[in-house]
């Protein structure tokens, strides 16, 4: 403890001088800041307003450009016929005017086969299978394989 006391006594003039310099520098900076605020207050306010409206413009632009994605959950009733009684509705089948080949393609679609697998099983080219599938879509008034399969099962055309 005596070491600290001796050190403080030897350096008290330097410490006092350093504290006075620190207080004076603080006062000068405070006066400079006050002078800056008073003299340039209009420029500072204009700059702050410009900064505010720039940030507001950036936020509005990001809100306008951001895509509006909505997730819609559609619940749909699915008709499932029992597998042990595959009864085909001949009246609905005649209304659609499907050819035998289109009906074969539809049944294979309902079983989950791809176009390539259907072409291999029916000994057709891939483009012929695609043509039959598109003709099915037109005749059944649907837009996709899933809709065609669902409508065929609902109308009891396929097992």
C-alpha positions as CSV (number, residue, x, y, z in Angstrom):
1,X,0.0,0.0,0.0
2,X,2.9,2.4,0.8
3,X,4.1,1.8,-2.8
4,X,0.9,3.2,-4.2
5,X,0.9,6.1,-1.8
6,X,4.5,7.0,-2.8
7,X,3.7,6.7,-6.5
8,X,0.7,8.9,-6.2
9,X,2.6,11.6,-4.2
10,X,5.4,11.6,-6.9
11,X,3.0,11.8,-9.8
12,X,0.2,14.0,-8.3
13,X,1.1,17.0,-10.4
14,X,1.0,14.9,-13.6
15,X,-2.3,13.3,-12.6
16,X,-3.8,16.7,-11.7
17,X,-2.6,18.1,-15.0
18,X,-4.0,15.1,-17.0
19,X,-7.4,15.5,-15.3
20,X,-7.5,19.2,-16.0
21,X,-6.7,18.5,-19.7
22,X,-9.4,15.9,-19.9
23,X,-12.0,18.2,-18.5
24,X,-10.9,21.0,-20.8
25,X,-11.1,18.7,-23.9
26,X,-14.5,17.6,-22.8
27,X,-15.7,21.2,-22.5
28,X,-14.2,22.1,-25.8
29,X,-15.9,19.2,-27.6
30,X,-19.2,19.9,-25.9
31,X,-19.0,23.6,-26.9
32,X,-18.1,22.5,-30.5
33,X,-21.0,20.2,-30.6
34,X,-23.4,22.9,-29.2
35,X,-22.0,25.3,-31.8
36,X,-22.4,22.8,-34.5
37,X,-26.0,22.1,-33.6
38,X,-27.0,25.8,-33.2
39,X,-25.2,27.0,-36.4
40,X,-26.1,24.1,-38.6
41,X,-29.4,23.0,-37.2
42,X,-31.4,23.6,-40.5
43,X,-28.9,21.5,-42.5
44,X,-29.1,18.8,-39.9
45,X,-32.9,18.7,-39.8
46,X,-33.0,18.6,-43.7
47,X,-30.5,15.8,-43.7
48,X,-32.5,13.8,-41.1
49,X,-35.7,14.3,-43.0
50,X,-34.0,13.2,-46.2
51,X,-32.7,10.1,-44.5
52,X,-36.1,9.3,-43.1
53,X,-37.8,9.6,-46.5
54,X,-35.0,7.6,-48.2
55,X,-35.6,4.8,-45.7
56,X,-39.3,5.1,-46.2
57,X,-38.9,4.8,-49.9
58,X,-36.7,1.8,-49.6
59,X,-39.3,0.1,-47.4
60,X,-42.2,0.9,-49.7
61,X,-40.3,-0.4,-52.7
62,X,-39.5,-3.7,-51.0
63,X,-43.2,-4.1,-50.0
64,X,-44.3,-3.4,-53.6
65,X,-41.8,-5.8,-55.1
66,X,-42.3,-8.6,-52.6
67,X,-44.3,-11.4,-54.2
68,X,-47.7,-12.0,-52.7
69,X,-47.8,-15.7,-52.1
70,X,-50.8,-17.2,-50.4
71,X,-51.1,-20.8,-49.3
72,X,-54.5,-22.1,-49.9
73,X,-55.5,-25.5,-48.6
74,X,-58.3,-27.1,-50.6
75,X,-60.1,-30.0,-49.1
76,X,-61.6,-32.2,-51.7
77,X,-63.8,-35.3,-51.2
78,X,-62.2,-38.3,-52.9
79,X,-64.4,-41.2,-54.0
80,X,-62.8,-44.6,-53.5
81,X,-64.4,-47.7,-54.8
82,X,-63.8,-51.0,-53.1
83,X,-61.2,-53.0,-54.8
84,X,-63.1,-56.3,-54.6
85,X,-66.0,-55.1,-56.7
86,X,-64.7,-53.4,-59.9
87,X,-68.0,-52.5,-61.5
88,X,-67.5,-50.4,-64.6
89,X,-70.2,-47.8,-65.5
90,X,-70.8,-48.5,-69.2
91,X,-73.2,-45.6,-69.6
92,X,-70.6,-43.0,-68.5
93,X,-68.0,-44.8,-70.7
94,X,-70.2,-44.4,-73.8
95,X,-70.9,-40.7,-73.0
96,X,-67.1,-40.0,-73.2
97,X,-66.7,-41.8,-76.5
98,X,-63.3,-43.2,-75.5
99,X,-61.6,-45.6,-77.9
100,X,-60.4,-49.0,-76.6
101,X,-56.7,-47.8,-76.8
102,X,-57.5,-44.6,-74.9
103,X,-59.3,-46.7,-72.3
104,X,-56.3,-48.9,-71.9
105,X,-54.1,-45.9,-71.5
106,X,-56.5,-44.5,-68.9
107,X,-56.4,-47.7,-66.9
108,X,-52.6,-47.8,-66.9
109,X,-52.5,-44.1,-65.9
110,X,-54.9,-45.0,-63.0
111,X,-52.4,-47.8,-61.9
112,X,-49.7,-45.1,-61.7
113,X,-47.6,-46.0,-64.7
114,X,-45.5,-43.4,-66.5
115,X,-45.8,-42.6,-70.2
116,X,-42.7,-44.7,-71.0
117,X,-44.0,-47.7,-69.0
118,X,-47.4,-47.5,-70.8
119,X,-45.7,-47.3,-74.2
120,X,-43.6,-50.4,-73.3
121,X,-46.6,-52.4,-72.1
122,X,-48.9,-51.5,-75.1
123,X,-46.1,-51.7,-77.7
124,X,-46.6,-48.0,-78.7
125,X,-44.2,-45.1,-79.2
126,X,-43.9,-42.5,-76.5
127,X,-45.5,-39.8,-78.7
128,X,-48.5,-42.1,-79.4
129,X,-49.1,-42.5,-75.7
130,X,-48.8,-38.8,-75.2
131,X,-51.3,-38.2,-78.0
132,X,-53.8,-40.7,-76.4
133,X,-53.3,-39.0,-73.0
134,X,-54.0,-35.6,-74.5
135,X,-57.1,-36.9,-76.3
136,X,-58.2,-38.4,-73.0
137,X,-57.8,-35.0,-71.3
138,X,-59.9,-33.3,-74.0
139,X,-62.7,-35.9,-73.9
140,X,-62.8,-36.0,-70.2
141,X,-62.6,-32.2,-69.9
142,X,-59.6,-32.3,-67.5
143,X,-56.2,-30.7,-67.5
144,X,-53.9,-33.2,-65.8
145,X,-53.3,-36.9,-65.2
146,X,-54.4,-36.6,-61.6
147,X,-57.7,-35.0,-62.6
148,X,-58.3,-37.6,-65.2
149,X,-57.7,-40.4,-62.8
150,X,-59.9,-38.8,-60.1
151,X,-62.7,-38.3,-62.6
152,X,-62.4,-41.8,-64.0
153,X,-62.6,-43.3,-60.5
154,X,-65.6,-41.0,-59.6
155,X,-67.4,-42.1,-62.8
156,X,-66.4,-45.7,-62.1
157,X,-64.8,-46.1,-65.5
158,X,-61.6,-47.7,-64.1
159,X,-61.2,-50.1,-61.3
